[in-house]
Structure formats: C-alpha cells, structure tokens
Amino acid sequence: MFEKTPLFSALISHRNRKPISMHVPGHKNGSLLHESGISYYKKISEIDVTELTGLDDLHDAQECIKEAQDLTAKFYGADETHFLIGGSTAGNLAMILAAFDPGDKVMVQRNCHKSVLNGLELAGLMPIFLGPEIHQQGGFPLGLTLETVKMALEQHPEIKGLIVTTPNYYGMSADLISIIEFMHERSLPVLADEAHGAHYVLDGFPASVLSMGADAAVQSAHKTLPAMTMGAYLHIGKRSLLDKKRVRHALQMIQSSSPSYPIMASLDLSRAYLAQLKTVDIQSIKEQSIELKDFLKQHGFLVIEPPSGYEADPLKVTLQAEGEYSGYELQKMFEKHGLYPELADSLNVLFVLPLGVSHETMRWKEAVLKVSEDLNRKERTETTNFQAVFAPVSSLFYSYGEMRNKGTELVEINQSAGRISAEAVIPYPPGVPLIAKGEQITESMIKSFNVLQQNGARFQGGNETMISVFEEEEGEEQQ
C-alpha cells in the first residue's frame, strides 16, 4: 500500500518546477556550493528551502506540514504530533516548559539525559530524583519501580508530575502502566523521554509509553528510523493532562524560526517507512538480531539480556568480552576492523541494528571474527568497574535560582566529597550525568568518575583532576 508523504511530495513538486531562487538559503537550490561538496550536497540542497508558497510553516502549520504531522499522530495513536528539528533535546525542553510552572517540584528519573536537566533549570523547577534499578551484569541503570514513586510522593506530597526515561540507552524497558495509572489517579502528568523508542509503535517490539497512557512522549526518529540527524517527534497523548497551547508556545520559543525542510521531510518519510513495514519484514529484522547475538556468543562474547520484568529492543545488542577487557578497549578493536559501535562503557559495547535487513551481514561477521582472534592474542589487562549508586529519592542542595547567584571555585575531584557541584559531569555517550549541577558530590560519584576515566571514558564537564563547586558561605555546612 502506498503511504502518503505530503511534505516530501510538496518539496519534490516545488523542485520539479525548476524555480528561480530569489530567497534564502544562500546555496540557491544547490547551484552555489564549494566544489568539494557538490557531489554530496547538490541533491539535498534542491529541497533545502524556506517557507515558500505551498510549503507551509512549521510554526503555523496549515498545509503540507500539518498534514504530515497529522498522519504521524494518527499512526502513533497520539492526539497531536509535532516535528522537531532540534532532536529530542528540543522536545524535552518544550514539554517540561509546557507542563510545569516555576518552583514546581517534579519527580525525575535520575538516569535522565542532560537535556531533561537543562529543561528543569530553564523552567525553574525543583527536581526530586528517583534512583533506577541497576542491571547487575551490565552495570547500567534500568527503570523505576512503583515503590520508589510512592516513596517520593510520601516525602514530597506537593509534587506536580513525573519525568521518566524509557527505554534506557541499551534498549531495555519495563511496563509503566501501574506507575502512569498511579500518577493519573492523582491528576499528575507523566512525561516520557522515549528517545530510543520511535519504532516501538510497531507490533513485535516493546510497547510504547503512549500506549501505556503517558501524557507526552519525545522520540528521536533519527536514532532508529531512516530520518536525518536531529529529526524527532513530540507526541501528545490522547487524554493528556498537558495544555496543548502551552506546548505549541514552548516549541515556538525552543525551535529555530528557520527549520530544516530536509529534516522535516525525512520525518514524513520515516512515518511512511514504518507504516509500510509488514509482519514478515519485522520478523526478518528480529531474526537478524538473533543471528548476530548467536554469532557473538559462538565466538566468545557475552550478550547482555534484560533482567526479569524488563523487555529488550531487538535493535540493540549489548555485549562484553570474556575476560578483563573494558568496553572502551573492545570498541577500539571493533573500530580497527571497520565496525563502529554506538557507544562503550566500562564493561559493555552497544550495537544499534538497522530497522531493515542489512546487506552488510558478511562484513560485520568478518569484523566479529577478527576481534575474536585479536582477543585471543591480546594480553589481558585488569579492568575495574564501579557503578555509582543513586539514592532512591534525592534532591539538589540548592535551587537553580540560588545557584545563579553563588560564587564558584575549582577543587580537586578526589577532594570534592561533600561539596556541591557547580557543573554537570557527563560521560558522553550516553549523556546521563554522573554528577548533576547542584548535587552534593559523594565518594561513590568520585570513585565512579575515576574508574570511567581510567577505562577511557570521555566527559562533558569537569576535567582530568578538577571540578567546579560552589563556594561555601560563612556559617554554611555543605558536608
């Protein structure tokens, strides 16, 4: 069945008219490009246009963009869907600004993406962090339990809502229906950063949070769908507690007034791609995942599966090498043989498979074989792992408003226990802060930082030995 692509089709119709560009952008439909980039940018530049007659306006969608967004909302079972050209970051910022008022207390899953924390700061909120469960073998955070949510509400009855992250980066997710129902019984909204679950609308994959009743969900279409980087969706649930006017206003503030038409068109095409997938296609995709996992196991790798109560995304394959090898070492070995993983951490390497049958099966099998051979020859090194433990319920030491007016100083990270961090320290990827701005630094955080650094992690914030902390005022006890 042919799926309509109203935005993409409108762009192609415009291009086919061979229009004379007397408007922005400056490449003039691809006729003005540096010679080195012509072969790469020429075709895409032909549909990289602006808000011309018949091409609609993202910030006041009435025509082809509106139709494309409406088709996407219908496909996902949303009341309203907005195209995002600033990634899930733009969606997270917008839904947080729309859902809450300055000073509100909001429960936030502690292993959230940094964009969620930035949204909390922009909105002037008071986060109450909820510690997730930890995968014992993989050492990474999973999801929340209803018991933790109840505990937080008992301690902070004035809470105004909950922000969850599901699935985690490694493609593991739990059923959130009981948590969402618990929140809705109290007329409190649940917002979901579902960046890695844009394909969960398909049968045969874990359930999407929209199907569980979430009020809003943000999805990075570019992560697993055939969308261009920074293309994402913001879905508003059918019975959402959010004010849709506030959502639209927040998006107008957050998103560029010159949105990328190639990115938006790729979102239109991605929805059509999903809609055309048949049951047999999805089965082939899942069989491809099983084939890779079996091949890895046959050649000495450990494949990490979800614990009881969690589901696995077939597109995500998390592996470890038997023996004392860090994920960072393993990542470099794969890259040496032309296979580039999504990320590595102290223990694991993560592969993200295509939402379609790969034509490079032999190539990745060859890379796995070569890495397996390298591991057999390589002298084993001692690798240390340590996962910082998040408290079940915690909060910032200062409000974001207080932080703006406080002085800072640099101290040695190893001497910073008990001090209040003036910056976020974020292993990237995955972009989940080890230390959040305004959090009290613990010995556990310091140990985890040192282990990650020793194993080869890259950080945003902090440096090899120092961290910015807030100055202690006279009479104040941070310890």
C-alpha positions as CSV (number, residue, x, y, z in Angstrom):
1,M,0.0,0.0,0.0
2,F,1.3,3.4,-1.0
3,E,1.7,5.8,2.0
4,K,1.2,9.5,1.5
5,T,4.2,11.8,2.2
6,P,2.6,15.2,1.9
7,L,5.6,17.3,2.9
8,F,8.2,15.4,0.9
9,S,5.9,15.3,-2.1
10,A,5.4,19.1,-1.9
11,L,9.1,19.7,-1.9
12,I,9.6,17.4,-4.9
13,S,6.8,19.2,-6.8
14,H,8.5,22.5,-6.0
15,R,11.9,21.3,-7.2
16,N,10.4,19.9,-10.4
17,R,9.1,23.4,-11.3
18,K,12.8,24.4,-11.7
19,P,12.2,27.5,-9.6
20,I,14.4,30.6,-9.7
21,S,15.6,31.2,-6.1
22,M,15.5,34.9,-5.1
23,H,15.3,33.8,-1.4
24,V,17.3,32.2,1.3
25,P,19.2,29.9,1.8
26,G,22.3,31.1,0.1
27,H,23.2,28.0,-1.8
28,K,20.3,28.8,-4.2
29,N,18.8,25.3,-4.7
30,G,22.3,23.8,-4.7
31,S,23.7,26.0,-7.5
32,L,26.3,27.7,-5.2
33,L,28.4,25.1,-3.4
34,H,32.1,24.6,-2.7
35,E,33.4,22.2,-5.4
36,S,34.5,19.7,-2.7
37,G,30.9,19.4,-1.5
38,I,28.9,19.4,-4.8
39,S,28.7,15.6,-5.1
40,Y,27.5,15.3,-1.5
41,Y,25.2,18.4,-1.1
42,K,23.8,19.1,-4.6
43,K,20.8,16.8,-4.4
44,I,19.7,17.5,-0.8
45,S,20.2,21.3,-1.4
46,E,17.4,21.1,-4.1
47,I,14.9,20.6,-1.4
48,D,16.6,22.7,1.3
49,V,14.2,25.7,1.0
50,T,12.4,28.1,3.2
51,E,8.7,28.9,4.0
52,L,7.6,29.5,0.4
53,T,4.1,29.5,-1.1
54,G,2.7,25.9,-0.9
55,L,5.5,24.7,1.5
56,D,3.8,25.7,4.8
57,D,5.3,27.0,8.0
58,L,6.3,24.7,10.9
59,H,5.3,27.3,13.5
60,D,1.9,27.9,11.9
61,A,1.3,24.6,10.1
62,Q,-1.8,24.8,7.9
63,E,-0.9,22.8,4.8
64,C,1.6,20.0,3.9
65,I,3.4,20.2,7.2
66,K,0.2,20.0,9.1
67,E,-1.0,17.0,7.0
68,A,2.4,15.2,7.6
69,Q,2.2,15.8,11.4
70,D,-1.5,14.7,11.5
71,L,-0.6,11.5,9.6
72,T,2.2,10.8,12.1
73,A,-0.1,11.5,15.1
74,K,-2.7,9.1,13.7
75,F,-0.1,6.4,13.1
76,Y,1.3,6.7,16.6
77,G,-2.0,7.0,18.3
78,A,-1.3,10.5,19.6
79,D,-3.7,13.4,19.9
80,E,-1.1,15.7,18.4
81,T,2.4,15.2,17.0
82,H,5.0,18.0,16.4
83,F,8.0,17.6,14.2
84,L,11.3,18.5,15.9
85,I,14.3,19.8,14.1
86,G,16.5,20.1,17.2
87,G,16.4,16.5,18.2
88,S,14.8,15.1,21.3
89,T,16.5,17.9,23.2
90,A,14.0,20.4,21.8
91,G,11.1,18.2,22.7
92,N,12.3,17.5,26.2
93,L,12.8,21.3,26.8
94,A,9.4,22.1,25.3
95,M,7.3,19.6,27.2
96,I,8.9,20.4,30.5
97,L,8.3,24.1,30.0
98,A,4.7,23.5,29.0
99,A,3.8,21.0,31.8
100,F,5.1,22.9,34.8
101,D,5.4,26.3,36.5
102,P,8.4,27.8,38.1
103,G,9.0,26.5,41.6
104,D,7.1,23.2,41.0
105,K,8.6,20.0,42.4
106,V,8.9,17.3,39.8
107,M,9.9,13.7,40.1
108,V,12.7,12.9,37.7
109,Q,14.3,9.5,36.9
110,R,17.9,10.1,37.9
111,N,19.4,8.4,34.8
112,C,17.8,11.1,32.6
113,H,19.5,12.7,29.6
114,K,21.2,16.0,30.2
115,S,18.6,17.8,28.1
116,V,16.0,16.9,30.8
117,L,18.2,18.6,33.5
118,N,18.6,21.6,31.2
119,G,14.8,21.8,30.9
120,L,14.4,21.7,34.6
121,E,16.8,24.5,35.0
122,L,15.2,26.6,32.2
123,A,11.8,26.1,33.8
124,G,13.0,26.9,37.3
125,L,11.8,23.6,38.7
126,M,12.8,21.7,41.8
127,P,13.7,18.1,40.8
128,I,13.2,15.2,43.1
129,F,15.4,12.5,41.7
130,L,14.3,8.9,41.7
131,G,17.0,6.2,41.7
132,P,16.5,3.5,39.0
133,E,17.2,-0.2,39.3
134,I,20.7,-1.3,38.2
135,H,21.4,-4.2,35.8
136,Q,23.7,-6.4,37.8
137,Q,25.7,-7.9,34.9
138,G,25.7,-4.9,32.7
139,G,26.2,-2.3,35.5
140,F,24.0,0.3,33.9
141,P,20.7,1.9,35.1
142,L,17.4,0.4,34.1
143,G,14.0,1.9,35.1
144,L,11.8,2.9,38.0
145,T,9.7,0.9,40.4
146,L,6.2,1.9,41.6
147,E,7.5,1.6,45.2
148,T,10.1,4.4,44.5
149,V,7.5,6.7,43.0
150,K,5.2,6.1,46.0
151,M,8.1,6.8,48.4
152,A,8.9,10.1,46.7
153,L,5.3,11.2,46.8
154,E,5.0,10.4,50.5
155,Q,8.1,12.5,51.2
156,H,7.1,15.3,48.9
157,P,3.2,15.4,48.6
158,E,3.4,18.7,46.7
159,I,4.9,17.0,43.6
160,K,3.4,18.1,40.3
161,G,4.4,15.3,38.0
162,L,6.9,12.7,36.8
163,I,9.5,12.6,34.0
164,V,10.7,9.1,33.0
165,T,13.3,7.8,30.6
166,T,12.3,4.7,28.7
167,P,13.8,2.6,27.2
168,N,17.3,3.1,28.5
169,Y,20.1,3.6,26.1
170,Y,20.7,-0.2,26.0
171,G,17.1,-0.8,24.8
172,M,15.7,-2.2,28.0
173,S,12.3,-1.1,29.3
174,A,9.6,-2.1,31.8
175,D,5.8,-1.9,31.8
176,L,5.0,1.6,33.2
177,I,1.2,1.2,33.2
178,S,1.0,0.8,37.0
179,I,3.1,4.0,37.5
180,I,1.2,6.0,35.0
181,E,-2.2,4.9,36.5
182,F,-1.0,5.8,40.0
183,M,0.0,9.2,38.8
184,H,-3.2,9.8,36.9
185,E,-5.3,8.8,39.9
186,R,-3.8,11.9,41.5
187,S,-4.2,14.0,38.3
188,L,-0.4,14.3,37.9
189,P,1.1,14.1,34.4
190,V,3.8,11.6,33.2
191,L,6.2,12.9,30.6
192,A,8.5,10.4,28.8
193,D,11.8,10.8,27.2
194,E,11.4,7.9,24.8
195,A,14.3,9.0,22.6
196,H,15.3,5.4,21.7
197,G,11.8,4.1,21.1
198,A,10.5,5.7,17.9
199,H,9.9,2.2,16.4
200,Y,8.0,0.9,19.5
201,V,4.8,1.7,17.7
202,L,5.4,-1.5,15.6
203,D,3.9,-4.9,16.6
204,G,6.7,-7.2,17.7
205,F,8.6,-4.6,19.7
206,P,8.1,-3.5,23.3
207,A,5.1,-1.3,24.0
208,S,5.4,2.4,23.6
209,V,4.7,4.7,26.5
210,L,1.9,6.4,24.6
211,S,0.1,3.0,24.5
212,M,0.5,2.9,28.3
213,G,-1.2,6.3,28.8
214,A,1.7,8.8,29.0
215,D,0.7,12.4,28.7
216,A,3.6,13.3,26.3
217,A,6.5,11.4,24.7
218,V,9.6,12.6,22.9
219,Q,11.2,10.3,20.3
220,S,14.5,10.6,18.4
221,A,13.3,9.4,15.0
222,H,16.9,9.7,13.7
223,K,18.1,7.1,16.2
224,T,16.4,4.1,14.8
225,L,14.2,5.3,11.9
226,P,15.6,6.4,8.5
227,A,15.4,10.1,9.5
228,M,18.1,12.7,9.3
229,T,20.1,13.6,12.4
230,M,18.2,16.0,14.7
231,G,14.8,14.8,13.4
232,A,12.5,13.9,16.3
233,Y,8.8,13.7,17.3
234,L,6.9,15.2,20.2
235,H,3.7,13.3,20.7
236,I,0.8,14.5,23.0
237,G,-1.3,11.6,24.4
238,K,-5.0,11.1,23.6
239,R,-6.1,12.0,27.2
240,S,-3.1,14.2,28.1
241,L,-3.2,16.5,31.1
242,L,-1.0,19.0,29.3
243,D,-2.3,22.2,27.8
244,K,-1.6,21.9,24.1
245,K,-1.4,25.6,23.6
246,R,1.4,25.8,26.1
247,V,3.2,23.0,24.2
248,R,2.9,24.9,20.9
249,H,4.1,28.1,22.5
250,A,7.1,26.4,24.1
251,L,8.1,24.8,20.8
252,Q,7.9,28.2,19.1
253,M,10.4,29.5,21.7
254,I,12.7,26.5,21.6
255,Q,12.8,25.6,17.9
256,S,14.5,27.5,15.1
257,S,12.5,30.0,13.1
258,S,14.3,28.6,10.1
259,P,13.5,24.9,10.4
260,S,15.3,22.4,8.1
261,Y,13.0,21.2,5.4
262,P,15.2,18.1,4.6
263,I,15.0,17.1,8.3
264,M,11.2,17.6,8.4
265,A,10.7,15.8,5.1
266,S,12.7,12.8,6.5
267,L,10.3,12.7,9.4
268,D,7.4,12.5,7.0
269,L,9.2,9.7,5.1
270,S,10.1,7.8,8.3
271,R,6.5,7.6,9.3
272,A,5.6,6.3,5.8
273,Y,8.5,3.8,6.0
274,L,7.2,2.4,9.3
275,A,3.6,2.2,8.0
276,Q,4.7,0.1,5.0
277,L,6.6,-2.5,7.1
278,K,4.8,-5.8,7.0
279,T,4.8,-8.6,9.6
280,V,7.2,-10.6,7.6
281,D,9.6,-7.6,7.5
282,I,9.5,-7.2,11.2
283,Q,10.1,-10.9,11.7
284,S,13.2,-10.7,9.4
285,I,14.5,-7.8,11.4
286,K,14.2,-9.7,14.7
287,E,15.8,-12.8,13.1
288,Q,18.7,-10.7,12.1
289,S,19.2,-9.6,15.7
290,I,19.0,-13.2,16.9
291,E,21.6,-14.2,14.2
292,L,24.0,-11.5,15.4
293,K,23.6,-12.5,19.1
294,D,24.2,-16.2,18.3
295,F,27.2,-15.4,16.2
296,L,28.7,-13.3,19.0
297,K,28.1,-16.0,21.6
298,Q,29.7,-18.6,19.3
299,H,32.9,-16.5,19.2
300,G,33.5,-15.8,22.9
301,F,31.4,-12.7,23.6
302,L,28.8,-12.3,26.3
303,V,25.5,-10.9,25.2
304,I,23.7,-8.9,27.9
305,E,20.0,-9.6,28.2
306,P,17.4,-7.8,30.3
307,P,16.5,-9.0,33.8
308,S,13.1,-10.3,34.8
309,G,10.4,-7.6,34.4
310,Y,12.2,-5.9,31.5
311,E,11.9,-6.2,27.7
312,A,14.7,-6.0,25.2
313,D,14.7,-4.0,21.9
314,P,15.8,-6.3,19.1
315,L,17.7,-3.4,17.5
316,K,20.0,-3.1,20.5
317,V,22.7,-5.6,21.2
318,T,24.9,-5.1,24.3
319,L,28.0,-7.3,24.6
320,Q,31.0,-7.9,26.7
321,A,34.3,-9.7,26.1
322,E,35.0,-12.6,28.3
323,G,38.0,-11.8,30.4
324,E,39.4,-8.5,31.7
325,Y,38.6,-6.1,28.8
326,S,36.9,-2.8,29.2
327,G,34.1,-1.8,26.8
328,Y,36.3,1.1,25.6
329,E,39.1,-1.4,24.7
330,L,36.6,-3.6,22.9
331,Q,35.2,-0.6,21.0
332,K,38.7,0.3,19.7
333,M,39.2,-3.2,18.5
334,F,36.0,-3.2,16.5
335,E,36.8,0.2,15.0
336,K,40.2,-1.1,13.9
337,H,38.3,-3.6,11.7
338,G,35.8,-1.1,10.3
339,L,32.8,-1.7,12.7
340,Y,31.8,1.3,14.6
341,P,29.6,0.7,17.7
342,E,27.1,3.2,19.1
343,L,28.9,3.5,22.5
344,A,31.1,1.8,25.0
345,D,31.3,2.0,28.8
346,S,33.5,0.3,31.4
347,L,32.0,-3.1,30.7
348,N,29.9,-3.0,27.6
349,V,29.8,-2.2,23.9
350,L,26.5,-1.4,22.3
351,F,25.5,-2.1,18.7
352,V,22.4,-0.5,17.1
353,L,21.0,-2.6,14.3
354,P,19.0,-1.2,11.3
355,L,15.2,-1.3,11.1
356,G,15.6,-3.3,8.0
357,V,17.6,-6.3,6.7
358,S,21.2,-5.4,6.5
359,H,23.2,-6.0,3.3
360,E,26.4,-6.0,5.3
361,T,26.0,-9.2,7.3
362,M,29.2,-10.7,6.0
363,R,31.2,-7.6,6.8
364,W,30.1,-7.5,10.5
365,K,30.6,-11.2,10.8
366,E,34.2,-10.7,9.5
367,A,34.8,-7.9,12.0
368,V,33.5,-10.1,14.9
369,L,35.8,-12.9,13.8
370,K,38.8,-10.6,13.6
371,V,38.1,-9.1,17.0
372,S,37.6,-12.5,18.5
373,E,41.1,-13.5,17.1
374,D,42.6,-10.3,18.5
375,L,41.2,-11.0,21.9
376,N,42.8,-14.5,21.9
377,R,46.2,-12.9,21.1
378,K,45.9,-9.8,23.3
379,E,47.4,-9.7,26.7
380,R,44.6,-9.3,29.2
381,T,44.6,-6.2,31.3
382,E,43.0,-5.6,34.6
383,T,39.8,-3.7,34.2
384,T,37.9,-2.1,37.1
385,N,34.2,-1.4,37.1
386,F,32.2,0.5,39.6
387,Q,28.7,1.9,39.2
388,A,27.7,4.9,41.3
389,V,24.6,4.0,43.3
390,F,21.7,6.5,43.1
391,A,19.7,7.1,46.3
392,P,16.1,6.0,45.9
393,V,14.9,9.6,46.5
394,S,17.2,12.7,46.5
395,S,17.2,16.4,45.6
396,L,19.5,19.2,44.7
397,F,21.3,21.0,47.6
398,Y,20.4,24.5,46.1
399,S,17.6,25.6,43.8
400,Y,18.5,26.7,40.3
401,G,17.7,30.3,41.3
402,E,20.1,30.1,44.3
403,M,22.9,28.6,42.0
404,R,22.8,31.6,39.7
405,N,23.9,33.9,42.4
406,K,26.6,31.9,44.1
407,G,30.3,32.0,43.5
408,T,32.3,29.0,42.3
409,E,35.8,27.6,42.7
410,L,37.8,24.8,41.3
411,V,38.8,21.9,43.6
412,E,40.4,18.5,43.0
413,I,37.8,15.9,42.2
414,N,39.3,13.5,44.7
415,Q,38.9,16.1,47.4
416,S,35.4,17.2,46.5
417,A,33.3,14.8,48.6
418,G,30.6,16.7,50.4
419,R,30.9,19.8,48.2
420,I,28.1,21.0,45.9
421,S,28.9,20.6,42.2
422,A,28.6,23.8,40.1
423,E,28.7,21.9,36.8
424,A,27.3,18.6,35.4
425,V,29.9,15.9,34.8
426,I,28.6,13.8,31.9
427,P,30.1,10.7,30.4
428,Y,29.2,11.1,26.7
429,P,27.8,9.0,25.2
430,P,25.3,8.2,26.7
431,G,24.8,11.7,28.1
432,V,23.5,10.7,31.5
433,P,25.1,13.0,34.2
434,L,27.2,11.2,36.7
435,I,27.1,14.3,38.8
436,A,24.3,16.8,38.3
437,K,24.7,20.6,38.8
438,G,23.6,21.4,42.3
439,E,24.1,17.8,43.6
440,Q,26.2,17.0,46.6
441,I,29.2,15.1,45.5
442,T,29.6,11.6,47.1
443,E,32.5,9.3,47.4
444,S,30.6,6.9,45.2
445,M,30.5,9.5,42.4
446,I,34.2,10.2,42.7
447,K,35.1,6.5,42.6
448,S,32.9,6.0,39.5
449,F,34.4,9.1,37.8
450,N,38.0,7.7,38.4
451,V,37.0,4.3,37.1
452,L,35.4,5.6,34.0
453,Q,38.4,7.9,33.3
454,Q,40.8,5.0,33.9
455,N,38.9,2.9,31.4
456,G,38.9,5.6,28.7
457,A,35.5,7.4,29.0
458,R,35.0,10.9,27.5
459,F,33.3,13.5,29.6
460,Q,31.4,16.8,29.1
461,G,32.1,18.9,32.2
462,G,34.9,18.5,34.7
463,N,38.5,17.7,33.6
464,E,41.0,15.1,34.5
465,T,41.6,16.3,38.0
466,M,39.4,19.3,38.8
467,I,35.7,20.1,39.2
468,S,33.8,23.4,39.7
469,V,32.0,23.6,43.0
470,F,30.0,26.3,44.8
471,E,31.8,28.4,47.3
472,E,30.9,27.7,50.9
473,E,29.4,30.7,52.6
474,E,30.2,31.6,56.2
475,G,28.2,29.5,58.6
476,E,27.1,27.1,55.8
477,E,27.8,23.5,56.1
478,Q,27.9,21.6,52.8
479,Q,29.4,18.5,54.3
